[in-house]
């Protein structure tokens, strides 16, 4: 059955939305924080780390200064590069099938991730999602030049538009409050997914919230045998 979408393009957050990289993140955070004499997080505390830029998280979560946070990010990224950006990462069930279906329906897609773009590219290639995407957008490697969610969303829309995509009715799919805030700041509605690392209140301000991929599909694709 033919399908269409109420949205002209779809932007995807990555961590907690498409990819569960929590095992590797916890391992690298433990090494990094112990290296800098700080207490490592428990798995239950990962919700404070996954999603926002690491540069911000090192300051907010363990009280580092901006200078210390810069050093910590550099150390953490070094571990990540040596280990490999895709080690221990896995896709959330059903998201790849949905992205393939959206592509088949002709709906343009892009990432809009707070992860460094080099890592996002590696993940999308690793999971064979790159062919579904019209743009792959992430943060700058230092997480400072291009770091806020709003700016990343705007950059994703800019690149899509440069590729001839209609960006008049975009939507952002994300799992954290900074996705909702960043999307709102950029004038893009947000669909909040609850399978990531969020607290319940983080969905406040989103256009909709979903519990599983089937609910998300129902909002992104409309089956239409008439093709209208």
C-alpha positions as CSV (number, residue, x, y, z in Angstrom):
1,X,0.0,0.0,0.0
2,X,1.4,3.4,-0.9
3,X,2.4,5.7,2.0
4,X,2.9,9.4,2.5
5,X,3.9,11.6,5.4
6,X,2.5,14.7,6.9
7,X,6.1,15.9,7.1
8,X,8.3,17.1,4.2
9,X,11.5,15.8,5.9
10,X,12.5,14.0,9.0
11,X,15.5,14.7,11.3
12,X,16.8,12.0,13.6
13,X,18.6,12.4,16.9
14,X,21.1,9.4,17.2
15,X,22.0,8.5,20.8
16,X,19.0,7.1,22.6
17,X,16.8,7.4,19.5
18,X,18.4,5.3,16.7
19,X,21.4,3.9,18.5
20,X,22.0,2.5,22.0
21,X,25.7,3.2,22.6
22,X,25.4,3.2,26.4
23,X,27.8,0.3,27.1
24,X,30.7,2.0,25.4
25,X,29.8,5.4,26.8
26,X,29.8,4.1,30.4
27,X,33.1,2.4,29.9
28,X,34.8,5.5,28.4
29,X,33.3,7.8,31.0
30,X,34.6,5.6,33.8
31,X,38.1,5.6,32.4
32,X,37.9,9.4,31.7
33,X,36.5,10.5,35.0
34,X,38.9,8.2,37.0
35,X,41.8,9.7,35.0
36,X,40.8,13.2,36.1
37,X,40.2,12.1,39.7
38,X,36.4,12.2,39.5
39,X,33.8,9.6,40.5
40,X,32.6,7.4,37.7
41,X,28.8,7.3,37.0
42,X,26.7,4.3,37.7
43,X,24.6,2.8,34.8
44,X,21.6,4.4,36.5
45,X,23.2,7.8,36.2
46,X,23.8,7.6,32.4
47,X,20.6,9.5,31.8
48,X,22.6,12.6,32.9
49,X,25.2,12.0,30.3
50,X,23.6,10.6,27.1
51,X,22.1,13.1,24.8
52,X,23.6,16.5,25.7
53,X,27.0,17.5,24.4
54,X,29.8,16.0,26.5
55,X,31.4,19.4,26.9
56,X,28.3,20.5,28.8
57,X,27.9,17.3,30.7
58,X,31.4,17.3,32.2
59,X,30.6,20.7,33.7
60,X,27.0,20.1,34.8
61,X,27.5,16.6,36.2
62,X,30.9,16.7,37.9
63,X,31.6,20.4,38.2
64,X,34.5,20.8,35.8
65,X,35.5,24.2,34.5
66,X,35.2,24.9,30.8
67,X,38.9,24.4,30.5
68,X,38.8,21.1,32.4
69,X,35.8,20.0,30.4
70,X,37.7,20.7,27.2
71,X,40.6,18.4,28.4
72,X,38.1,15.7,29.4
73,X,36.3,15.8,26.1
74,X,39.7,15.5,24.2
75,X,40.7,12.5,26.4
76,X,37.3,10.9,26.0
77,X,37.3,11.3,22.3
78,X,40.7,9.9,22.1
79,X,39.5,6.7,23.8
80,X,36.6,6.6,21.5
81,X,38.7,6.9,18.4
82,X,41.1,4.2,19.5
83,X,38.3,1.8,20.5
84,X,36.3,2.4,17.4
85,X,33.2,4.5,17.1
86,X,30.9,1.5,16.5
87,X,32.1,-0.9,19.2
88,X,29.3,-2.0,21.6
89,X,26.7,0.1,19.7
90,X,23.4,-1.4,18.7
91,X,20.3,-0.2,16.9
92,X,17.0,0.0,18.8
93,X,14.6,-2.6,17.5
94,X,12.6,-1.6,14.4
95,X,14.2,1.8,13.7
96,X,16.2,0.6,10.7
97,X,13.1,-0.9,9.1
98,X,11.2,2.4,9.7
99,X,14.0,4.4,8.1
100,X,14.1,2.0,5.1
101,X,10.3,2.4,4.7
102,X,10.5,6.1,4.9
103,X,13.2,6.1,2.2
104,X,11.1,3.8,0.0
105,X,8.2,6.3,0.4
106,X,10.4,9.1,-0.8
107,X,10.6,11.0,2.5
108,X,13.9,12.8,2.9
109,X,15.8,12.1,6.1
110,X,18.8,13.5,8.0
111,X,20.5,13.0,11.3
112,X,20.7,15.9,13.7
113,X,22.9,14.6,16.4
114,X,24.9,16.1,19.3
115,X,27.5,13.4,18.7
116,X,30.5,14.5,16.7
117,X,29.7,14.2,13.0
118,X,32.6,11.9,12.3
119,X,31.1,9.4,14.8
120,X,27.6,9.8,13.3
121,X,28.9,9.0,9.8
122,X,30.7,5.9,11.1
123,X,27.6,4.7,12.8
124,X,25.3,5.3,9.9
125,X,27.8,3.5,7.6
126,X,28.2,0.6,10.1
127,X,24.5,0.0,10.3
128,X,23.9,0.6,6.6
129,X,21.6,3.5,7.3
130,X,23.6,6.0,5.2
131,X,21.7,5.2,2.0
132,X,18.5,6.2,3.7
133,X,19.8,9.6,4.5
134,X,20.0,12.8,2.4
135,X,22.3,14.4,4.9
136,X,24.3,13.2,7.9
137,X,24.8,16.0,10.4
138,X,26.4,16.0,13.9
139,X,28.3,18.3,16.1
140,X,31.8,19.6,15.5
141,X,34.5,17.4,16.9
142,X,35.2,19.9,19.7
143,X,31.5,20.1,20.5
144,X,31.8,23.9,20.6
145,X,31.9,25.3,17.1
146,X,28.7,23.5,16.2
147,X,27.2,22.1,19.4
148,X,23.7,23.4,20.4
149,X,20.8,21.3,19.3
150,X,19.1,24.2,17.7
151,X,22.2,25.0,15.6
152,X,22.6,21.4,14.6
153,X,18.9,21.2,13.5
154,X,19.3,24.4,11.5
155,X,22.5,23.0,9.9
156,X,20.6,19.8,9.0
157,X,17.8,21.8,7.4
158,X,20.4,23.9,5.5
159,X,22.1,20.9,4.1
160,X,18.8,19.3,3.1
161,X,17.7,22.4,1.4
162,X,21.0,22.6,-0.5
163,X,20.2,19.1,-1.7
164,X,16.9,20.3,-3.1
165,X,14.8,18.9,-0.2
166,X,11.5,20.6,0.8
167,X,12.1,21.7,4.4
168,X,8.8,23.5,4.9
169,X,7.3,20.8,7.2
170,X,10.2,19.2,9.1
171,X,10.0,17.1,12.3
172,X,12.7,16.1,14.7
173,X,12.7,12.7,16.4
174,X,14.5,12.7,19.8
175,X,14.6,11.4,23.3
176,X,15.9,14.2,25.6
177,X,14.7,17.5,26.8
178,X,17.5,19.3,24.8
179,X,16.0,17.8,21.6
180,X,12.6,19.3,22.5
181,X,14.2,22.7,23.4
182,X,16.5,22.7,20.4
183,X,13.8,21.8,18.0
184,X,11.5,24.5,19.4
185,X,14.2,27.1,19.2
186,X,14.8,26.2,15.6
187,X,11.1,26.2,14.8
188,X,10.8,22.5,14.3
189,X,8.2,20.3,16.0
190,X,9.5,17.3,18.0
191,X,8.2,13.8,18.4
192,X,9.6,12.4,21.6
193,X,10.6,8.7,21.9
194,X,10.5,7.1,25.3
195,X,12.8,4.2,24.7
196,X,16.0,6.3,25.2
197,X,17.5,7.6,28.5
198,X,15.0,10.3,29.4
199,X,12.9,11.1,32.5
200,X,9.1,11.4,31.9
201,X,9.0,15.2,32.2
202,X,11.5,15.6,29.4
203,X,8.7,15.1,26.8
204,X,7.1,18.3,27.9
205,X,6.8,20.7,24.9
206,X,7.0,17.9,22.3
207,X,4.3,17.7,19.7
208,X,3.8,14.0,20.5
209,X,5.4,11.3,22.5
210,X,5.6,7.6,21.6
211,X,6.5,4.4,23.4
212,X,7.5,2.2,20.4
213,X,8.4,2.2,16.8
214,X,4.9,1.2,15.7
215,X,3.5,4.4,17.4
216,X,6.2,6.5,15.7
217,X,5.4,5.0,12.3
218,X,1.8,5.9,12.7
219,X,2.8,9.5,13.1
220,X,5.4,9.6,10.3
221,X,3.6,7.5,7.6
222,X,0.0,7.4,6.4
223,X,-1.0,4.4,4.4
224,X,-2.9,5.7,1.4
225,X,-4.0,3.3,-1.3
226,X,-5.2,6.3,-3.4
227,X,-1.7,7.9,-3.1
228,X,-3.4,11.2,-2.2
